[in-house]
Amino acid sequence: MRLKLFKKYFFTTLLIIIFSLGFMMLILSFALDRYIAKTKYGTLDKACSEVTEFVNTFSENGKIDSNMFYGMLRTVSEVSDSDIFITDNGGKVIICGCEEWQEKGACMHTVSIIPENILSRAENTNEFFVSTINIYERPHYVTAESIRGEDGERYATVFAAASVSTVSKLLSTITRLYIISAIVPIIIMFFCIYLMTYRLTKPLKQMSEASRAMAKGDFSKRIPVTTDDEIGELAASFNMMTNSLSQLEGMRKSFVANVSHELKTPMTTIGGFIDGILDGTIEPDRQKYYLEIVSDEVKRLSRLVQSMLSMSRLESGEFSLKPELFDLRELLFSIVIGQERRIDSKNLQIIGLDELESLSVNADKDLIHQVIYNLVDNAIKFTDDGGYIKFTLKNENMKAALTITNSGHGIPEKDLPFIFERFYKVDKSRSAAKNSTGLGLYIAKTIVTSHKGTISVSSSENEFTTFKVTLPIENDRRKKNG
């Protein structure tokens, strides 16, 4: 079974800490062992030197009085916590600082003879070594120093020895203290690591759960952002991604529903009237009337399909711009003149068209024509008979600003934020009656945005609606005008 990320991180971190503490203990033990051994050797060396100096000072003609020197050896032995004894040149112990020697005149040190090779190690200089020196069962730290007569010949040797186990016990005691003192920090670190690991991995676990939910179509889950570090940034980015996916999913469903609705209505109408003509339900003298309705619905379907194709090409980036220099005022004139019959039929008043400033823009003329045509068409469509349409065109900070205002019912304030969304209709029944597909303003915004321009809307119910389009002005316009 695979370990969860929490367990992996937790146990890995814990093992690293325990290994680090163990490694530190190993280094500390090695350093302490060397330090304690060096200290012990120094103590033994000092003990040997003191005894040797004392013997050299108070011995007569190389004769060592055991009764005279025992007290000295005993004192040094107790102070240095070691065995101090003196041997003759043959390696036999002649005086020892232990209590047993004083009581019996012999002790464990006098039973054995120290080998010549051990004696020779102290012949020329003091030497530190670990050995049983043929006396002890277990290794001891040993120092030795020769006692010489006036002729310079060695006649005795002072030995100082301390059990290695004494140092080992001291080291063991220190180790136990280290371990005991480390238990509390280890326990504290254990809980700290647990909490830290839980805190770090909890957002990742939540993201995993949210990802599985999204795979099933549930975009409702969000990750709480509780920190401002990288994990917090990741959680915030994940939430942003979830919001985007949720919006895309909503748009996809809305798109499918809208397309289905827009296609179903005219197709139902067309199918019903054609069936009525074929089965004789519609009388021959009324067939032309209904065929004209069918023709209008077919044209409506064609416009819908064309709008959807344009929208798809714009969104996919397949529609490449073909910029050219043209006068925006002249383009507006041609569009309004083309709608003259519709304007006259509704007795609409055109305001400001003859006062427009001539402004040149470098843009895709066909696409901008589509944008302005759509706005003019909507203005005529949604202006009541006898109303007005007002045009303005001026330079605003090196941008051509075109506004188209029409009187009429206006757009409710609640609908304004959604007016440029796909298939959005303010009054669905009224829009359907006026052959609206709900894609014109979305396509217009996409075209204007691709030209680095802006399009906006403002409205007051039962008064007016204003659409404003801004496009960058051609920089060389003034040069061309001379």
C-alpha positions in Angstrom: 0.0 0.0 0.0 1.4 3.4 -1.0 2.1 5.8 1.8 0.1 9.0 1.7 2.1 12.3 1.2 1.4 13.2 4.9 3.0 10.0 6.1 5.9 10.2 3.7 6.7 13.8 4.7 6.2 13.2 8.4 8.3 10.0 8.7 11.0 11.3 6.4 11.4 14.5 8.4 11.3 12.6 11.7 13.9 10.1 10.5 16.2 13.0 9.4 15.9 14.6 12.8 16.5 11.3 14.7 19.5 10.5 12.4 20.9 14.0 12.8 20.6 13.7 16.6 22.2 10.2 16.5 25.0 11.4 14.3 25.6 14.4 16.7 25.7 11.9 19.6 28.3 9.8 17.7 30.5 12.8 17.1 30.0 14.0 20.7 30.9 10.5 22.0 34.0 10.4 19.9 35.1 13.9 20.9 34.3 13.2 24.6 36.2 9.9 24.5 39.3 11.7 23.1 39.0 14.5 25.5 38.5 12.4 28.6 41.3 10.0 27.6 43.6 13.0 27.0 42.6 14.4 30.4 43.2 11.1 32.1 46.6 10.7 30.4 47.5 14.2 31.7 46.4 13.3 35.2 48.4 10.0 35.1 51.5 11.9 33.6 51.3 14.4 36.4 51.0 11.7 39.0 54.1 9.9 37.6 56.1 13.1 37.5 55.2 14.0 41.1 56.2 10.5 42.4 59.4 10.4 40.3 60.4 13.9 41.6 59.6 12.9 45.2 61.6 9.7 44.9 64.6 11.4 43.3 64.6 14.0 46.1 64.3 11.7 49.1 65.8 8.4 48.1 69.4 7.6 49.2 71.8 5.9 46.8 69.0 4.5 44.8 67.4 2.8 47.8 63.6 3.2 48.1 62.2 3.0 51.6 58.7 1.5 51.1 57.5 2.9 54.5 58.7 6.3 53.6 57.2 6.5 50.2 53.9 4.7 50.7 52.1 7.7 52.1 53.1 9.8 49.1 52.0 7.1 46.6 48.7 6.6 48.5 47.9 10.3 48.4 48.7 10.7 44.7 46.7 7.6 44.0 43.6 8.9 45.7 43.9 12.4 44.2 44.4 11.1 40.6 41.9 8.2 41.0 44.5 5.7 39.7 46.8 2.9 40.7 50.4 4.2 41.5 53.2 1.7 42.0 57.0 1.4 41.6 58.8 -1.5 40.0 62.5 -2.5 40.0 64.5 -3.1 36.8 63.1 -6.6 36.6 59.5 -5.5 36.5 58.6 -6.6 40.0 56.4 -4.2 42.0 58.3 -3.1 45.1 55.9 -0.6 46.4 52.2 0.1 45.7 49.8 2.9 46.7 46.8 0.6 47.3 45.4 -0.2 50.7 45.9 -3.9 50.3 49.7 -3.5 50.0 49.9 -1.5 53.2 47.9 -4.2 55.1 49.6 -7.3 53.6 52.8 -6.0 52.1 51.5 -7.5 48.8 48.6 -6.9 46.4 47.3 -7.8 43.0 50.0 -5.7 41.4 52.8 -7.6 43.1 51.6 -11.0 41.8 52.8 -10.5 38.2 56.0 -9.3 36.7 55.8 -6.4 34.2 57.4 -7.5 30.9 60.7 -5.9 29.8 59.1 -4.5 26.6 56.7 -2.5 28.8 59.6 -1.3 31.0 61.6 -0.2 27.9 58.7 2.0 26.7 59.4 4.3 29.7 63.2 4.1 29.3 63.8 7.3 27.3 60.6 9.3 27.7 57.2 9.1 29.1 54.7 7.3 27.0 51.0 6.9 27.0 49.4 3.6 26.0 46.5 1.2 26.7 47.6 -2.2 28.0 47.0 -4.8 30.7 50.8 -4.6 31.5 50.5 -8.3 32.5 48.7 -7.3 35.7 45.1 -6.4 34.9 42.5 -8.5 33.2 41.1 -5.5 31.3 42.9 -2.7 29.4 44.1 0.3 31.4 45.4 3.7 30.5 49.0 3.6 31.5 51.9 6.1 31.8 55.4 5.2 33.0 58.5 7.2 34.0 62.0 5.9 34.8 63.7 6.8 38.0 67.5 7.2 37.5 70.4 7.4 39.8 73.3 9.9 39.7 75.0 7.8 37.1 72.0 8.2 34.8 71.1 4.5 35.0 67.5 3.4 35.6 67.0 1.6 38.8 63.2 1.8 39.1 60.1 2.7 37.1 57.0 4.6 38.3 53.7 3.4 36.8 50.3 5.1 36.9 47.3 3.2 35.6 43.5 3.9 35.4 40.9 1.5 34.1 39.5 2.2 30.6 36.1 1.1 32.0 36.1 4.1 34.3 36.2 6.4 31.3 33.7 4.3 29.5 31.3 4.6 32.5 31.7 8.3 32.5 31.0 8.4 28.8 28.0 6.1 29.2 26.7 8.4 31.9 27.1 11.5 29.7 25.4 9.6 26.8 22.4 8.6 29.1 22.1 12.3 30.2 22.2 13.4 26.5 19.5 10.9 25.6 17.3 11.7 28.5 17.7 15.5 27.9 16.9 14.9 24.2 13.7 13.0 24.9 11.7 16.1 25.7 12.9 18.1 22.6 12.2 15.0 20.5 8.7 14.7 21.8 8.1 18.4 21.2 9.6 18.2 17.7 7.4 15.1 17.0 4.2 17.1 17.7 5.6 20.2 15.9 6.5 18.1 12.8 3.1 16.4 12.9 1.3 19.8 13.0 3.5 21.3 10.4 3.2 18.4 8.1 -0.6 18.3 8.6 -0.8 22.0 7.9 1.3 21.7 4.7 -0.4 18.7 3.3 -4.0 19.6 4.2 -4.4 22.0 1.3 -2.9 19.4 -1.1 -5.3 16.8 0.2 -8.2 19.3 -0.3 -7.0 20.0 -3.8 -6.9 16.3 -4.6 -10.5 15.9 -3.3 -11.6 19.0 -5.2 -9.9 17.7 -8.4 -11.8 14.4 -8.1 -15.0 16.3 -7.6 -14.3 18.5 -10.7 -13.7 15.4 -12.7 -17.3 14.4 -11.8 -18.6 17.8 -12.8 -18.8 19.3 -9.3 -17.1 22.8 -9.3 -18.5 23.9 -5.9 -15.4 23.0 -3.8 -12.9 25.7 -2.9 -9.6 25.6 -0.9 -9.4 27.9 2.2 -6.5 30.3 1.8 -5.1 30.5 5.3 -1.4 31.5 4.6 0.4 34.0 2.4 3.2 31.6 1.5 3.7 29.3 -1.6 1.0 26.9 -0.3 -1.4 29.8 0.1 -0.6 31.1 -3.4 -1.2 27.6 -4.8 -4.5 27.4 -3.1 -5.5 30.8 -4.4 -4.4 29.8 -7.9 -6.4 26.5 -7.6 -9.5 28.5 -6.6 -9.0 30.8 -9.6 -8.7 27.8 -11.9 -11.8 26.3 -10.3 -13.7 29.5 -10.8 -12.6 29.7 -14.5 -13.5 26.1 -15.1 -16.9 26.6 -13.4 -17.5 29.6 -15.6 -16.5 27.7 -18.7 -18.7 24.8 -17.8 -21.6 27.2 -17.2 -20.9 29.0 -20.5 -20.8 25.6 -22.2 -24.1 24.5 -20.8 -25.6 27.9 -21.5 -24.2 27.8 -25.0 -25.7 24.4 -25.7 -29.0 25.4 -24.2 -29.1 28.7 -26.2 -28.1 27.1 -29.5 -30.7 24.4 -28.9 -33.4 27.0 -28.2 -32.4 29.3 -31.1 -32.4 26.4 -33.6 -35.5 24.7 -32.2 -37.9 27.7 -32.5 -37.4 28.4 -36.2 -37.1 24.8 -37.1 -40.4 24.0 -35.3 -42.1 26.9 -37.2 -40.7 25.8 -40.5 -41.6 22.1 -40.0 -45.1 23.0 -38.8 -45.9 25.2 -41.8 -44.4 22.9 -44.4 -46.3 19.9 -42.9 -49.5 22.1 -43.0 -49.0 22.8 -46.7 -48.2 19.2 -47.6 -51.1 17.6 -45.8 -53.6 20.3 -47.0 -54.3 21.8 -43.6 -53.2 25.2 -44.9 -55.4 26.3 -47.8 -53.8 27.1 -51.2 -54.7 30.8 -51.1 -52.8 31.1 -47.7 -49.7 29.0 -48.7 -47.8 32.0 -50.0 -48.2 33.9 -46.8 -46.9 31.0 -44.7 -44.1 30.3 -47.2 -42.9 33.9 -46.7 -42.8 33.2 -42.9 -40.8 30.0 -43.6 -38.4 32.1 -45.8 -37.9 34.6 -42.9 -37.2 31.8 -40.5 -34.7 30.2 -42.9 -33.0 33.6 -43.2 -33.0 33.8 -39.4 -31.3 30.4 -39.2 -28.8 31.5 -41.7 -27.9 34.6 -39.7 -27.6 32.5 -36.6 -25.3 30.0 -38.2 -23.2 32.8 -39.8 -23.0 34.6 -36.4 -21.9 31.3 -34.7 -19.3 30.7 -37.4 -17.9 34.3 -37.0 -17.9 33.8 -33.2 -16.0 30.5 -33.4 -13.4 32.0 -35.8 -12.9 35.0 -33.6 -12.5 33.0 -30.4 -10.1 30.5 -31.9 -7.9 33.2 -33.3 -8.4 32.0 -36.9 -9.7 35.3 -38.0 -6.7 37.4 -38.9 -7.0 41.2 -39.0 -6.4 43.0 -42.3 -5.9 46.6 -41.2 -6.2 49.5 -43.6 -6.5 53.3 -43.3 -10.1 54.6 -43.6 -12.3 57.4 -42.4 -14.6 56.3 -39.7 -17.1 59.1 -40.4 -17.5 58.0 -44.0 -18.1 54.4 -42.9 -20.8 55.5 -40.6 -22.4 57.6 -43.3 -22.6 54.7 -45.7 -24.2 52.4 -43.0 -26.8 55.0 -42.0 -27.7 55.8 -45.6 -28.1 52.1 -46.3 -30.8 52.0 -43.6 -32.6 55.2 -44.8 -35.8 53.3 -45.8 -36.1 51.7 -42.4 -35.4 55.1 -40.7 -38.1 56.8 -42.8 -40.6 54.0 -42.2 -40.4 54.6 -38.4 -40.2 58.4 -38.8 -37.0 58.5 -36.8 -35.0 61.7 -36.2 -31.3 61.5 -36.9 -29.2 63.9 -34.8 -25.5 64.9 -35.1 -24.6 63.0 -38.3 -23.7 66.2 -40.2 -21.6 67.5 -37.4 -19.2 64.5 -37.0 -15.4 65.0 -37.0 -13.4 63.3 -39.7 -11.2 60.7 -38.0 -9.0 58.0 -39.6 -8.3 54.7 -38.1 -6.1 51.8 -39.1 -8.3 48.8 -38.7 -10.0 45.9 -40.5 -12.7 47.8 -42.3 -15.0 44.9 -42.9 -15.0 43.9 -39.2 -15.5 47.5 -38.0 -18.3 47.8 -40.6 -19.9 44.7 -38.9 -19.6 46.3 -35.5 -21.1 49.7 -36.5 -23.8 48.0 -38.6 -24.9 45.9 -35.7 -25.1 48.9 -33.4 -27.0 51.0 -35.9 -29.3 48.1 -36.7 -30.1 47.7 -32.9 -30.7 51.4 -32.5 -33.2 51.4 -35.3 -34.8 48.2 -34.2 -35.3 49.2 -30.6 -36.3 52.8 -31.2 -40.1 53.5 -31.1 -41.7 55.2 -34.0 -41.1 58.9 -33.9 -38.0 58.6 -31.7 -34.5 59.7 -32.3 -31.0 58.4 -32.9 -28.0 60.6 -32.1 -24.4 60.2 -33.3 -21.2 61.7 -32.0 -17.6 61.1 -33.2 -14.6 62.9 -31.6 -11.0 62.5 -30.6 -10.5 61.5 -27.0 -6.9 61.1 -26.0 -5.8 59.9 -29.5 -8.7 57.5 -29.7 -11.7 57.8 -32.0 -14.8 57.8 -29.8 -18.1 56.9 -31.5 -21.3 57.0 -29.6 -24.8 55.9 -30.8 -27.7 57.0 -28.6 -31.3 56.0 -29.3 -34.5 56.8 -27.4 -36.8 54.0 -26.4 -37.4 51.6 -23.5 -33.8 51.4 -22.6 -32.0 48.5 -20.9 -32.8 47.6 -17.2 -29.8 48.2 -14.9 -29.7 44.6 -13.8 -29.1 43.5 -17.4 -26.3 46.0 -18.3 -23.4 43.8 -16.9 -24.4 40.9 -19.1 -25.3 42.8 -22.3 -22.1 41.7 -24.2 -22.4 38.0 -23.2 -23.2 35.3 -25.8 -26.9 34.7 -26.4 -27.9 37.2 -23.8 -31.2 39.0 -24.5 -32.7 41.7 -22.4 -36.3 40.9 -23.5 -36.3 37.4 -24.9 -39.8 37.5 -26.3 -39.3 41.0 -27.9 -35.8 40.1 -29.1 -37.1 37.0 -30.8 -39.8 39.0 -32.5 -37.1 41.3 -33.8 -35.0 38.5 -35.2 -32.2 38.8 -32.6 -29.7 36.0 -32.2 -28.1 37.3 -29.0 -24.6 37.1 -30.6 -24.3 40.5 -32.3 -23.0 42.5 -29.3 -20.7 39.6 -28.1 -19.1 39.5 -31.6 -18.9 43.3 -31.7 -17.0 43.4 -28.4 -14.7 40.6 -29.5 -13.9 42.6 -32.7 -13.3 45.9 -30.9 -11.1 44.2 -28.3 -9.0 42.6 -31.0 -8.3 46.1 -32.3 -7.2 47.3 -28.8 -10.3 49.3 -28.5 -13.2 49.4 -26.0 -17.0 49.2 -26.2 -19.4 50.1 -23.4 -23.1 50.7 -22.8 -25.1 53.0 -20.6 -28.9 53.3 -20.4 -31.8 54.8 -18.5 -35.1 52.9 -18.7 -37.8 54.4 -20.8 -35.4 57.2 -21.9 -32.3 56.2 -23.8 -29.6 53.7 -24.6 -26.0 54.7 -25.5 -23.3 52.5 -27.0 -19.7 53.9 -27.1 -16.9 52.5 -29.2 -13.3 53.7 -29.0 -10.6 52.8 -31.5 -6.9 54.0 -31.7 -6.5 56.9 -34.1 -3.9 56.4 -36.9 -0.7 58.1 -35.7 0.1 59.5 -39.2 -3.3 61.0 -39.8 -2.1 64.6 -39.2 0.9 64.1 -41.5 -1.4 62.9 -44.3 -3.6 65.9 -43.8 -0.6 68.1 -44.2 
